[in-house]
């Protein structure tokens, strides 16, 4: 209809899809031939087992316990088990240095900044799925930030506190442990956004300690941030602020509902059919167990994140302030490696691609198969993986996402090797590995990853 705003069109389309997903014939026994046949063949025992699964899941949910099967993925034993040591901590973060496994390493350390709304070990899952372990095996000295799970006492920590106490304190700590070494910085999701803010502020201030910047499924321009924007308006933010003001944070379970609705067909209805009508229990993976281990967000930080980034797009438009002064992404001149994923419902790849418009730098862009999480956890050996990649030299003409996709060659295998090649090409000749610092702060994964 003429005159209808894009926002209202998207809301109607989203609501219609939710209704269609809910009313799909596959969700009901009489109209799902496979389910009907199974019920007749098993004399209804699948429905009995499904009811038992429902009761068990409900009991775990109201008791605040993780889903069935998570017990097989204990943090520090089965996941987050790459050997390392906590070398720095403050009220917000722990910094982990991983032990070298090669005789020689690149002189430049790698700092990984995960999203603060989730546990870091999505990047250090079981040994075969660990990006950290992969980088260490390729001769890099890797440091990982581990965020504290905030409670009411952290209600006044804002985005700039996360930049200063998280990214900048980690860079200072690495500089103290490995003086004079430039740092490769990698950020995932919101961690990538924080890292981009920090990199722009450092460039503004003449701080040249970063050698390169890698952004994995991370947005810096939120004007096309996908269906998550349907939940971000003045009315919704006011409601969330009132809710968070009372408890000091946004609980992980309160966040999870919004993300589930973005993919309700996969995360709600098909799961319900399989567990409660088919009576099956699928095998839990390390990524699924991690996804059930969410964290909270402080009142002020979450408010600033939604208002300044999502609602007002201050970072892309030069109004966001870091260290008391405006931050301009155009000040970033170091090489950038950016990854988008084809089926990302949190950071759509065309939104991630906007880094080409904002950073005045060489940009290597990768479009990986998969979604926001599974597209990033793409270890070598998964035959179904593939990606497109194309590097844009500094000062090259801009190519829009569709043009980029038409020009970017397709490659099979894991994009992790592209990241390794990018880092290696911008690193010095291998040297003897550094010794692990020993300040007595404990072994990896530290204490923050174990916080409930």
N, C-alpha and C positions, 0 to 999 in steps of 0.2 A: 504493500500500500504506500502511495506517495505520502511523504511527510513523517513516516515512522522512523524514529531514530535507530541507528545501528545497535545501540545498547538494548532497546526494547525488542528488536528483531531477534537478537541473540538470546535474550531471556526466554522469549516464546519458544524458540527452537530447542533450547536446553530443556525447558519444562515438558515440551512435547516428546522429546526423546526419553525423558524419565518415565513418562506415562507408557510409551510404547515398550520400553525395556521391561517395565513392571507387568504389562499385559501380554507379553509375548506368549504364544501358545506353548513354547518349550518349558514354561514355568509351571505347567499344570499337568496332572497325571492323564486326564482324558484326552488331551490334545498334544501330548508328546508321545509319538509311537514307540520310541525306544524305552521311555520310562513306563509306559503302559504294559509293554511286553515284559519288561523286567518284573513289574509288580505281579503280573499274572503268573509268571514262571516261578517266582519265589514265594507265592502265596501271601504277599504283603509284608514279608519279613524285612524287606528293604526299608519300608516305611517305619517299622518298629525300630530298626537300627538308626534310621534317620532321626527319629524322636529322641533316642538316647544321645545321639550326637548333639542335638539341639540343646538338651538339658545340660550336657557337659559343657558346651560352649557358653551357655548362659551363666552357669555357675562360675566359670572362670572369669567371665567378663565382669560380673557384679563383685567378684572377689578381688579384682585388680590383678589377676594372674594372666600370664601369657598363654597363647593358644597351645593346643595339643601338639606335641612334637618338638617344641622349642627346647626341651630339655636336652636334646641331642646336640645342641649347638651352644655349649657353654663358652662364655667370653673368657679368653685367655687359655682355653684348652683346645677348642675346636675351631673357633674364629678369633680374630685379633690375637693370633698366636705367633706372629713373626717376632723373633727375638730382638729385644731392644731394652732401653732403659729410660726412665723419666729423668730428664736433665734440667728441667726448670718448671716451676709452678708459681702461680699467683692465685688470687681469689676466683679467677674466671677460667683459667686454662692450665693444663699440663702439657709440656712439650716432650715428645718421645723421640729419641735418637735410635735408629735401628742399627744392629750390628752388621758390619760388612761381611759378605760371603765370598768376595773375590780378592785376589792378591793385589790388584791395583784398582783404584777408583778414580773417577773424574774429580778434579779439584773443587768444582763448584757443588756445594750442597743443594739439595732439593727440599723445599718446604712445602708441605701439603696442608691446605686449609679446608677442612670439610665444612659442611653446612652446620650451623649451630642449632638447628632444629632437629637434629638426628645424631645418632652415635657415629663416630668416625669410622667404625670398622666395616662399613660398606666398601671401603677402599682397602680393607685387610680382612677379607672373609676367609674361608677355609683355604689352605695353602694353594690349591689349584686355581682359586678365583681371586687371588690377592694382587691388586695392582702394586701395593707396597713391595711385596716379595718379588714381583717381576722387576721393578726398578732396581732393587738391591742386587738382584742376580745379574743385571746388566752393568754393574759397576758404578752405581750412584750411591752417595751417602744421603739417606732420606730421613727427614724430620717430620713428625706428624703433630698437629695440634689436636688436643682432646679437650672439648668444652665441658665445663661443669653443667650439671642438670639443675637449672635455677629453681629456687623456692621463693617464698614471700620476701625473704631478706634481699633478694636481687631485683626487686620491682623497679628500682630507679636506674638500672643499668640501661644505657641507650646504645644506638648503633655506633656512635663514636667511641664509646667505652669498649665495644667489641673490637673496633679497629685498633685502639690504643693498647688495651690490655691483652688482646689476642694476637693480631698480626704483628704489630710493631714490637711488642715485648718479645715475641718469638724471634723476630729478625735480630733484635739486640742480643738475645741469648745465643743465637747461632754465631753472630759476629764475635762474641766473647769466646766461644768454644773453637771457632775456626777463623781467626783474625785475617782480614784482608781478602776474604773470598767473596766473590759475587754470588748471588743466590738465584737459582731457578725456583719460581713460585708457582704452585698449582692449586687452583681453587675449584671446589665442586659445589654446584647449586648456589645457595645463599653464601657459602664460603667463597665462591668465586666473585660474587658481587662485592663482598667485603674486601676481598683482595684487590679488585679493580679500584675501589675507593682508596685503599691504602697506596696502591701503585701511583695513582694520579696525584695524591697528596705528596708522596715522596718526590715525584717529578717536579711538582710545583716548588718544592722546597730545596731542589738541587741535591737530593739524596739519591746517589747512584748505586745503591747496594743490590739492586735487582738486575739480573742478567736477562731473564725472559719471564714471560707471564703466560700461563696456560689456564684457560677457563673451560671447565667441563660442565655442560648443561647449565650454564650460568648466564643470566640476563643482566644487562646494564641499561637497557631501554625497555620500559614497561608499557609502552603505548599499544603493543600488540601481544600482551602476555597470556592470551588464550582464555579459556572459559573460567579460569580462576578469577578473572576480572568481573565476572557476573556477581561475585560475592563481595566485591570491593566498591562500596559507594558510601556516601555520608551517613546514610541510615544504618547500614551494616556496621560501619566502624564505630559509630556512637554506641550501638548495642554491645559490640565486643569490648570497647573501652569500659563501659559500665560493669560488664562481667569480670574483666580482668582487674578492675580497681578493687573489687571486693576480695579477690584471692591473691592478687599480686602477680599473677602469671596466667598464661593460657595453657590449659592442660593438654597433653598429647592426645587424649581421647576426643577432646573437643575439636582439635584440628583434623583428626583422622576422618571424620564424617564428610567434610568438604571434599577431601581428596578421593574418597570412595565414590561420591556422587559423580565426579568427573568421569569415572569409568565404571558406572554402576552395572553395566552388562557383564563385565568380567569380574568385578570385585564384590558384587552383592548378589545378583540374581543367578548367574551360572554357578557360583560357589554354593548358593543355597540349594539349587537343584542337585548338585553333586553330593553335598554332605547330608541334606535333610530329606531328600526324596529318593535319590539313588541309594542312600545309606552307605556311601563310600567315604573313606578318609584318604585323601591324596597324600603323597609323600612330601613332607615339608623340606624345602631347600634352605641353604644357609642364607640366601637373600630374603626369603620369606620370613625366616626367624628374625633377621635383622629388622625387617620392616615392622615387626610387632614390638620392637624395643625402642619406642620413640621417646623424645625428650620434651621438655616444656620451653616456653618462651617468656621472658620477663615482660611485665606490663609496658614499660617505656620502650623497650627495644621493638616489641611487636607493633606497638602503635606507630612508631617512627617508620618502621619497615613498610607498613601498609599505607600510611599517609604520604610520606615523602617519596617513596619509590613507586609503589603501585598506583596510588590515586593521583598524585601530582607530578610524577615522573621528574622529580627534581634533579636526579643524578644526570640523566641524559641532557637536561636543559640547562645545566650549569648553576643550579641554585643550591645543590646539596653542600653542606659545610662539613669539612673534616679538619680537626685541630683548630676550629674557630674561624676558618676562612673557606671561601668557596672552592670546590673541587671541579676541575675540568678534565674530562677523559681525553680530550685532544692533547693534553700534555704527555700522555703515554707514548713514548717513542721506542721502547724496547720491543723486540719481536714478540708477537702474540700467537699462541696456538689455541684455537677455539674449537670445541666439539659440540655439535647439536645432534639430537637423535630424532629419527623419523616420526615416531609415535609418542612423542613427549607431550603429556597433558599438563605438565607443570611449567616447563620452559620451552614453548614451541620453537622449532629450529629456525624458523624465519625471524623470530624475535631475537634468538641468540646471534643470528647472522648480522644483526645491526651493529656489532662491534666494528664492522668494516666502515661504517659511517662515522664512528665516534673516536676511535683511536688513530692517531696520525702515525701509523707504524706498519711494518710488514706483518701481514696476517696470514697464517696457515689455517684454513678452515676444513674441518672434517665433519661429514654428515654420516653418522653411524646408524646401522639398523637397530631396531629395538626401541624401548621407551626410556623414561627419565632415569630409571635405575638399571634395568637389564641392559640397556644400550651402553651404559658406562662400564658395567661389569661384563667385559667382553674378552676373556682371556684367550690366548692362542690355543688352537686345538678345537674350537667350536666351529665345525664346518659350515654351519648356517650363517655365520657372521660375515658381514661385508660392509663396505663404506665407500663414500666418494671423498676425494681430497683434492684441494687446489690451493696453492699459495699465491697471495697477491703481494707483489713487491711494494715497498713504501712509495707513495706518490702515484701508484698506478690508478687508472680510472676505476670508478666504482661499478660493480656489476650487481644488479638486483638478485634476489634469491633464485628466481627461476632461470635467469641467465647463467648464474653461477652453477646451478645444477646441470644445465645442459652442457657446460664446458668442463665440469670436473670429472676426471676419469674415475671409473668404478674399479675397485680392488677387492679381492676376496681375502678373508682372514680377519685378524684382529687389528683394530686401529691402534692398539697399544704399541705396536712396532713403529707406527708413525711418530708417536710421542717420543719414543726412545731415540729415533733418528733426529728428530727436532732438537732434543736436549743435547745429544752427542755432538751435533754440528755446531753448537754454540758453547761448547765446553773445551777446556784445555786438555793437554796430554795427560794420560792417567798417571797417578802418583800413589805412594803408599797410603793405605787407608788410615783415617784418623782413629785414635783410641776413643773408646766410649768414655764420656765424662762420668765421674763417680761421686756425685754430691750426696749420695745416700737417700735418693728420693724414690727408690723402688724400681722394679722391672716393669716392662710393658705387659699389659696394656694400661697400667696405672690404676688410679682409684676412680676417676670420673666415669669410665666406661661401665663400672659396676654399680653406679648410683641408680636407684629406682626413681 
